[in-house]
Amino acid sequence: MKLANGKPIALGEIGSPPSPEILADQNNWTWFMPWGNLVLWGNGPEAIKELFEYEKVLTKDEVILDKMGNYSIQLQEIKTTH
């Protein structure tokens, strides 16, 4: 966090994705991208489901791209809070 000097932080090419509890404490993290084959590494299916249903996680199906290249966000009702 100190290295970023207040700027947003992206987590790219990580092994195990952060938990909802970790995300709740990291307000400067803008996005994360785990390696596809490592998503379940150290996590069961329920942990991954909980992560992607967390209110601060935006998934691809919630981003709508129109013909002009503009995007909007369509949040789903199933998001949970922690």
N, CA, C and O atoms as a GROMACS GRO file, in nm:
protein
  328
    1MET      N    1   0.083  -0.118   0.000
    1MET     CA    2   0.000   0.000   0.000
    1MET      C    3   0.088   0.126   0.000
    1MET      O    4   0.057   0.224  -0.067
    2LYS      N    5   0.196   0.121   0.074
    2LYS     CA    6   0.285   0.237   0.080
    2LYS      C    7   0.347   0.265  -0.057
    2LYS      O    8   0.360   0.380  -0.097
    3LEU      N    9   0.385   0.160  -0.128
    3LEU     CA   10   0.447   0.174  -0.260
    3LEU      C   11   0.353   0.245  -0.358
    3LEU      O   12   0.400   0.320  -0.444
    4ALA      N   13   0.223   0.222  -0.347
    4ALA     CA   14   0.126   0.283  -0.439
    4ALA      C   15   0.107   0.432  -0.414
    4ALA      O   16   0.057   0.503  -0.501
    5ASN      N   17   0.145   0.480  -0.297
    5ASN     CA   18   0.136   0.622  -0.264
    5ASN      C   19  -0.005   0.678  -0.285
    5ASN      O   20  -0.021   0.788  -0.339
    6GLY      N   21  -0.107   0.603  -0.242
    6GLY     CA   22  -0.245   0.649  -0.250
    6GLY      C   23  -0.315   0.619  -0.382
    6GLY      O   24  -0.434   0.647  -0.396
    7LYS      N   25  -0.243   0.564  -0.479
    7LYS     CA   26  -0.303   0.533  -0.609
    7LYS      C   27  -0.376   0.399  -0.603
    7LYS      O   28  -0.346   0.317  -0.516
    8PRO      N   29  -0.471   0.375  -0.695
    8PRO     CA   30  -0.540   0.245  -0.700
    8PRO      C   31  -0.441   0.133  -0.730
    8PRO      O   32  -0.339   0.154  -0.796
    9ILE      N   33  -0.473   0.014  -0.683
    9ILE     CA   34  -0.386  -0.103  -0.699
    9ILE      C   35  -0.463  -0.214  -0.769
    9ILE      O   36  -0.578  -0.242  -0.735
   10ALA      N   37  -0.399  -0.277  -0.866
   10ALA     CA   38  -0.455  -0.394  -0.936
   10ALA      C   39  -0.373  -0.516  -0.899
   10ALA      O   40  -0.250  -0.509  -0.888
   11LEU      N   41  -0.441  -0.628  -0.882
   11LEU     CA   42  -0.373  -0.754  -0.852
   11LEU      C   43  -0.383  -0.842  -0.976
   11LEU      O   44  -0.488  -0.900  -1.002
   12GLY      N   45  -0.276  -0.853  -1.050
   12GLY     CA   46  -0.277  -0.930  -1.173
   12GLY      C   47  -0.196  -1.058  -1.161
   12GLY      O   48  -0.092  -1.062  -1.095
   13GLU      N   49  -0.244  -1.162  -1.227
   13GLU     CA   50  -0.176  -1.291  -1.233
   13GLU      C   51  -0.142  -1.345  -1.094
   13GLU      O   52  -0.029  -1.384  -1.067
   14ILE      N   53  -0.243  -1.346  -1.009
   14ILE     CA   54  -0.224  -1.397  -0.874
   14ILE      C   55  -0.265  -1.543  -0.867
   14ILE      O   56  -0.339  -1.591  -0.954
   15GLY      N   57  -0.219  -1.613  -0.767
   15GLY     CA   58  -0.257  -1.753  -0.748
   15GLY      C   59  -0.397  -1.761  -0.691
   15GLY      O   60  -0.495  -1.768  -0.765
   16SER      N   61  -0.407  -1.761  -0.561
   16SER     CA   62  -0.536  -1.769  -0.493
   16SER      C   63  -0.596  -1.630  -0.483
   16SER      O   64  -0.529  -1.538  -0.437
   17PRO      N   65  -0.722  -1.612  -0.522
   17PRO     CA   66  -0.784  -1.479  -0.515
   17PRO      C   67  -0.808  -1.437  -0.370
   17PRO      O   68  -0.815  -1.523  -0.282
   18PRO      N   69  -0.820  -1.307  -0.344
   18PRO     CA   70  -0.845  -1.259  -0.209
   18PRO      C   71  -0.985  -1.300  -0.161
   18PRO      O   72  -1.076  -1.316  -0.242
   19SER      N   73  -0.999  -1.314  -0.033
   19SER     CA   74  -1.130  -1.347   0.025
   19SER      C   75  -1.213  -1.219   0.040
   19SER      O   76  -1.157  -1.109   0.033
   20PRO      N   77  -1.344  -1.231   0.058
   20PRO     CA   78  -1.426  -1.112   0.083
   20PRO      C   79  -1.377  -1.033   0.205
   20PRO      O   80  -1.385  -0.910   0.205
   21GLU      N   81  -1.328  -1.102   0.306
   21GLU     CA   82  -1.279  -1.033   0.426
   21GLU      C   83  -1.157  -0.948   0.394
   21GLU      O   84  -1.144  -0.836   0.445
   22ILE      N   85  -1.068  -1.000   0.311
   22ILE     CA   86  -0.950  -0.922   0.272
   22ILE      C   87  -0.992  -0.804   0.185
   22ILE      O   88  -0.943  -0.693   0.203
   23LEU      N   89  -1.082  -0.827   0.090
   23LEU     CA   90  -1.130  -0.718   0.005
   23LEU      C   91  -1.196  -0.607   0.085
   23LEU      O   92  -1.183  -0.490   0.050
   24ALA      N   93  -1.265  -0.641   0.192
   24ALA     CA   94  -1.333  -0.542   0.275
   24ALA      C   95  -1.233  -0.445   0.339
   24ALA      O   96  -1.266  -0.330   0.364
   25ASP      N   97  -1.111  -0.494   0.364
   25ASP     CA   98  -1.008  -0.410   0.427
   25ASP      C   99  -0.920  -0.335   0.328
   25ASP      O  100  -0.838  -0.254   0.370
   26GLN      N  101  -0.935  -0.360   0.198
   26GLN     CA  102  -0.845  -0.302   0.098
   26GLN      C  103  -0.923  -0.213   0.002
   26GLN      O  104  -0.959  -0.255  -0.107
   27ASN      N  105  -0.948  -0.091   0.043
   27ASN     CA  106  -1.028   0.001  -0.039
   27ASN      C  107  -0.956   0.052  -0.164
   27ASN      O  108  -1.021   0.105  -0.254
   28ASN      N  109  -0.824   0.038  -0.171
   28ASN     CA  110  -0.751   0.086  -0.288
   28ASN      C  111  -0.736  -0.019  -0.397
   28ASN      O  112  -0.687   0.013  -0.506
   29TRP      N  113  -0.777  -0.142  -0.372
   29TRP     CA  114  -0.767  -0.246  -0.475
   29TRP      C  115  -0.880  -0.226  -0.575
   29TRP      O  116  -0.997  -0.221  -0.537
   30THR      N  117  -0.846  -0.214  -0.702
   30THR     CA  118  -0.947  -0.189  -0.804
   30THR      C  119  -0.995  -0.316  -0.872
   30THR      O  120  -1.113  -0.326  -0.906
   31TRP      N  121  -0.908  -0.412  -0.893
   31TRP     CA  122  -0.947  -0.538  -0.956
   31TRP      C  123  -0.844  -0.645  -0.926
   31TRP      O  124  -0.732  -0.616  -0.884
   32PHE      N  125  -0.885  -0.769  -0.948
   32PHE     CA  126  -0.792  -0.881  -0.934
   32PHE      C  127  -0.815  -0.978  -1.048
   32PHE      O  128  -0.926  -0.990  -1.100
   33MET      N  129  -0.708  -1.049  -1.087
   33MET     CA  130  -0.715  -1.145  -1.196
   33MET      C  131  -0.630  -1.265  -1.160
   33MET      O  132  -0.508  -1.263  -1.180
   34PRO      N  133  -0.692  -1.370  -1.109
   34PRO     CA  134  -0.614  -1.491  -1.080
   34PRO      C  135  -0.589  -1.570  -1.208
   34PRO      O  136  -0.663  -1.558  -1.305
   35TRP      N  137  -0.484  -1.650  -1.207
   35TRP     CA  138  -0.462  -1.743  -1.316
   35TRP      C  139  -0.580  -1.840  -1.318
   35TRP      O  140  -0.621  -1.889  -1.214
   36GLY      N  141  -0.633  -1.866  -1.435
   36GLY     CA  142  -0.753  -1.950  -1.449
   36GLY      C  143  -0.743  -2.084  -1.380
   36GLY      O  144  -0.837  -2.127  -1.313
   37ASN      N  145  -0.632  -2.152  -1.397
   37ASN     CA  146  -0.620  -2.285  -1.339
   37ASN      C  147  -0.587  -2.283  -1.190
   37ASN      O  148  -0.585  -2.389  -1.127
   38LEU      N  149  -0.561  -2.166  -1.135
   38LEU     CA  150  -0.528  -2.157  -0.992
   38LEU      C  151  -0.642  -2.102  -0.907
   38LEU      O  152  -0.626  -2.087  -0.786
   39VAL      N  153  -0.756  -2.071  -0.968
   39VAL     CA  154  -0.867  -2.012  -0.894
   39VAL      C  155  -0.907  -2.099  -0.775
   39VAL      O  156  -0.933  -2.047  -0.666
   40LEU      N  157  -0.912  -2.228  -0.795
   40LEU     CA  158  -0.952  -2.318  -0.686
   40LEU      C  159  -0.836  -2.358  -0.596
   40LEU      O  160  -0.856  -2.431  -0.499
   41TRP      N  161  -0.716  -2.311  -0.626
   41TRP     CA  162  -0.599  -2.344  -0.547
   41TRP      C  163  -0.616  -2.292  -0.405
   41TRP      O  164  -0.615  -2.171  -0.383
   42GLY      N  165  -0.630  -2.381  -0.311
   42GLY     CA  166  -0.650  -2.342  -0.172
   42GLY      C  167  -0.792  -2.297  -0.139
   42GLY      O  168  -0.819  -2.255  -0.027
   43ASN      N  169  -0.881  -2.306  -0.236
   43ASN     CA  170  -1.020  -2.264  -0.217
   43ASN      C  171  -1.113  -2.371  -0.271
   43ASN      O  172  -1.087  -2.430  -0.376
   44GLY      N  173  -1.220  -2.396  -0.200
   44GLY     CA  174  -1.322  -2.486  -0.251
   44GLY      C  175  -1.423  -2.410  -0.333
   44GLY      O  176  -1.420  -2.286  -0.335
   45PRO      N  177  -1.511  -2.480  -0.402
   45PRO     CA  178  -1.614  -2.414  -0.483
   45PRO      C  179  -1.700  -2.315  -0.403
   45PRO      O  180  -1.739  -2.211  -0.456
   46GLU      N  181  -1.729  -2.346  -0.277
   46GLU     CA  182  -1.812  -2.256  -0.197
   46GLU      C  183  -1.741  -2.124  -0.169
   46GLU      O  184  -1.804  -2.018  -0.170
   47ALA      N  185  -1.609  -2.129  -0.145
   47ALA     CA  186  -1.532  -2.006  -0.121
   47ALA      C  187  -1.529  -1.918  -0.246
   47ALA      O  188  -1.539  -1.796  -0.237
   48ILE      N  189  -1.515  -1.981  -0.362
   48ILE     CA  190  -1.514  -1.906  -0.488
   48ILE      C  191  -1.651  -1.845  -0.514
   48ILE      O  192  -1.661  -1.730  -0.557
   49LYS      N  193  -1.757  -1.920  -0.489
   49LYS     CA  194  -1.893  -1.869  -0.506
   49LYS      C  195  -1.917  -1.750  -0.414
   49LYS      O  196  -1.974  -1.649  -0.455
   50GLU      N  197  -1.874  -1.762  -0.289
   50GLU     CA  198  -1.889  -1.651  -0.193
   50GLU      C  199  -1.814  -1.527  -0.240
   50GLU      O  200  -1.864  -1.416  -0.229
   51LEU      N  201  -1.693  -1.546  -0.293
   51LEU     CA  202  -1.614  -1.433  -0.342
   51LEU      C  203  -1.685  -1.361  -0.456
   51LEU      O  204  -1.698  -1.239  -0.452
   52PHE      N  205  -1.731  -1.436  -0.557
   52PHE     CA  206  -1.792  -1.371  -0.672
   52PHE      C  207  -1.934  -1.320  -0.647
   52PHE      O  208  -1.988  -1.247  -0.729
   53GLU      N  209  -1.993  -1.358  -0.535
   53GLU     CA  210  -2.121  -1.301  -0.496
   53GLU      C  211  -2.105  -1.184  -0.400
   53GLU      O  212  -2.204  -1.118  -0.365
   54TYR      N  213  -1.984  -1.157  -0.358
   54TYR     CA  214  -1.957  -1.047  -0.264
   54TYR      C  215  -1.992  -0.914  -0.329
   54TYR      O  216  -1.966  -0.894  -0.448
   55GLU      N  217  -2.050  -0.824  -0.253
   55GLU     CA  218  -2.102  -0.697  -0.306
   55GLU      C  219  -1.995  -0.609  -0.372
   55GLU      O  220  -2.030  -0.530  -0.459
   56LYS      N  221  -1.870  -0.621  -0.335
   56LYS     CA  222  -1.765  -0.538  -0.394
   56LYS      C  223  -1.699  -0.601  -0.516
   56LYS      O  224  -1.608  -0.542  -0.574
   57VAL      N  225  -1.745  -0.719  -0.556
   57VAL     CA  226  -1.689  -0.786  -0.674
   57VAL      C  227  -1.785  -0.770  -0.790
   57VAL      O  228  -1.903  -0.805  -0.781
   58LEU      N  229  -1.734  -0.718  -0.900
   58LEU     CA  230  -1.811  -0.700  -1.022
   58LEU      C  231  -1.769  -0.810  -1.119
   58LEU      O  232  -1.650  -0.828  -1.145
   59THR      N  233  -1.865  -0.882  -1.173
   59THR     CA  234  -1.835  -0.990  -1.265
   59THR      C  235  -1.872  -0.951  -1.408
   59THR      O  236  -1.950  -0.858  -1.430
   60LYS      N  237  -1.817  -1.022  -1.504
   60LYS     CA  238  -1.836  -0.991  -1.646
   60LYS      C  239  -1.982  -0.982  -1.686
   60LYS      O  240  -2.019  -0.898  -1.768
   61ASP      N  241  -2.066  -1.068  -1.630
   61ASP     CA  242  -2.207  -1.067  -1.668
   61ASP      C  243  -2.282  -0.944  -1.618
   61ASP      O  244  -2.396  -0.922  -1.657
   62GLU      N  245  -2.220  -0.863  -1.533
   62GLU     CA  246  -2.282  -0.741  -1.483
   62GLU      C  247  -2.240  -0.617  -1.562
   62GLU      O  248  -2.290  -0.508  -1.536
   63VAL      N  249  -2.150  -0.633  -1.659
   63VAL     CA  250  -2.104  -0.522  -1.741
   63VAL      C  251  -2.169  -0.534  -1.878
   63VAL      O  252  -2.152  -0.634  -1.948
   64ILE      N  253  -2.244  -0.432  -1.916
   64ILE     CA  254  -2.315  -0.429  -2.044
   64ILE      C  255  -2.241  -0.333  -2.138
   64ILE      O  256  -2.220  -0.216  -2.104
   65LEU      N  257  -2.201  -0.381  -2.254
   65LEU     CA  258  -2.131  -0.300  -2.354
   65LEU      C  259  -2.225  -0.276  -2.471
   65LEU      O  260  -2.275  -0.372  -2.531
   66ASP      N  261  -2.249  -0.148  -2.505
   66ASP     CA  262  -2.339  -0.120  -2.616
   66ASP      C  263  -2.262  -0.113  -2.748
   66ASP      O  264  -2.140  -0.130  -2.749
   67LYS      N  265  -2.331  -0.088  -2.859
   67LYS     CA  266  -2.272  -0.088  -2.992
   67LYS      C  267  -2.170   0.025  -3.012
   67LYS      O  268  -2.085   0.017  -3.100
   68MET      N  269  -2.180   0.129  -2.929
   68MET     CA  270  -2.088   0.242  -2.939
   68MET      C  271  -1.964   0.225  -2.852
   68MET      O  272  -1.876   0.310  -2.852
   69GLY      N  273  -1.958   0.115  -2.779
   69GLY     CA  274  -1.843   0.090  -2.692
   69GLY      C  275  -1.858   0.146  -2.552
   69GLY      O  276  -1.765   0.142  -2.473
   70ASN      N  277  -1.977   0.198  -2.522
   70ASN     CA  278  -2.003   0.248  -2.388
   70ASN      C  279  -2.047   0.133  -2.299
   70ASN      O  280  -2.113   0.040  -2.344
   71TYR      N  281  -2.012   0.142  -2.174
   71TYR     CA  282  -2.053   0.034  -2.084
   71TYR      C  283  -2.137   0.087  -1.970
   71TYR      O  284  -2.129   0.205  -1.934
   72SER      N  285  -2.218   0.000  -1.915
   72SER     CA  286  -2.297   0.030  -1.797
   72SER      C  287  -2.293  -0.093  -1.707
   72SER      O  288  -2.258  -0.202  -1.751
   73ILE      N  289  -2.328  -0.073  -1.584
   73ILE     CA  290  -2.324  -0.181  -1.485
   73ILE      C  291  -2.466  -0.219  -1.449
   73ILE      O  292  -2.548  -0.134  -1.417
   74GLN      N  293  -2.495  -0.349  -1.454
   74GLN     CA  294  -2.624  -0.401  -1.414
   74GLN      C  295  -2.601  -0.497  -1.298
   74GLN      O  296  -2.566  -0.614  -1.318
   75LEU      N  297  -2.620  -0.447  -1.177
   75LEU     CA  298  -2.596  -0.528  -1.058
   75LEU      C  299  -2.707  -0.629  -1.040
   75LEU      O  300  -2.824  -0.602  -1.068
   76GLN      N  301  -2.669  -0.745  -0.993
   76GLN     CA  302  -2.766  -0.851  -0.968
   76GLN      C  303  -2.814  -0.845  -0.824
   76GLN      O  304  -2.742  -0.797  -0.736
   77GLU      N  305  -2.932  -0.894  -0.800
   77GLU     CA  306  -2.993  -0.892  -0.667
   77GLU      C  307  -2.930  -0.989  -0.569
   77GLU      O  308  -2.950  -0.976  -0.449
   78ILE      N  309  -2.852  -1.088  -0.618
   78ILE     CA  310  -2.803  -1.193  -0.531
   78ILE      C  311  -2.678  -1.155  -0.451
   78ILE      O  312  -2.630  -1.236  -0.372
   79LYS      N  313  -2.625  -1.036  -0.470
   79LYS     CA  314  -2.505  -0.996  -0.399
   79LYS      C  315  -2.528  -1.002  -0.247
   79LYS      O  316  -2.636  -0.970  -0.198
   80THR      N  317  -2.425  -1.044  -0.176
   80THR     CA  318  -2.434  -1.054  -0.030
   80THR      C  319  -2.345  -0.949   0.034
   80THR      O  320  -2.254  -0.896  -0.030
   81THR      N  321  -2.371  -0.920   0.158
   81THR     CA  322  -2.289  -0.825   0.232
   81THR      C  323  -2.217  -0.897   0.344
   81THR      O  324  -2.265  -0.999   0.394
   82HIS      N  325  -2.103  -0.844   0.383
   82HIS     CA  326  -2.023  -0.903   0.492
   82HIS      C  327  -1.993  -0.796   0.593
   82HIS      O  328  -1.928  -0.824   0.694
   0.00000   0.00000   0.00000
